[in-house]
Amino acid sequence: MPGDEFQRLREIMARLRAPDGCPWDREQSIASLKPYLIEETYEVLDAIEREDWEHLPEELGDLQLQIVFQSQIAAEEGKFTVDDVLRAINEKLVRRHPHVFDRESIETADGVKVRWDEIKAQEKADRGEQPSESILADVPRHQPAMLEAQTIGKRAAKVGFDWRDFSELRAKIAEEVDEVEHACASGDADAVEDEIGDLLFMAVNMARHAEVNPELALRRANRKFRERFEYIEQALGAEGRTLEDATLEEMEALWQAAKRA
């Protein structure tokens, strides 16, 4: 039974953290586990993108372990338990879906999003949290920069601060490319970094307008590059040659062959 397996995971984690448990597990803290939480999240995404259904359960299990691991440490420190974690998400899901668990009627996905934000704002008010002076104040700063840029763009767009269409975005991106060129010509490293940052921010906003997740889009581009570059390596290797032996023109020809393949 799923519940039995979850309880077994809790017991295994408690055993690993026990005084006679695993030295590595025992020395971990909530803060020290942060890199592993990020790593496991990306491994789940990678399995989904590759449609690797055979290994996705294993990757989701690794991610689940991070939740149980952090909850076990918190329980030992008297902060909270994994039961508190489960209770919190169960109550939140019911509370934020009154059209499912109560008598409200919402017919569209957009309507659900609007109601979700209303309920979220009411929850903050009930906790006595004062509304922030900035709509960007609660955008997490420690998430990947691309996701932060996407969220910032969404928040600004909600109040009408946005580009109206793709033609405006295209013109702005062309402007940013020119500014990168001028910065590079100046030799000012800070200016180059600043202008490239502006260009990347605009690319994220173009993705947002196209209703594309920029993080997933870039991961897809990375995967394509890996596959095509490995094609070049294998094609040269079949001829007994290395990348260093090939000219740029030869590698470009193989790149185009990889695209066709």
Order of alpha helices (4+ residues) and beta strands (2+ residues): alpha-alpha-alpha-alpha-alpha-alpha-alpha-alpha-alpha-alpha-alpha-alpha
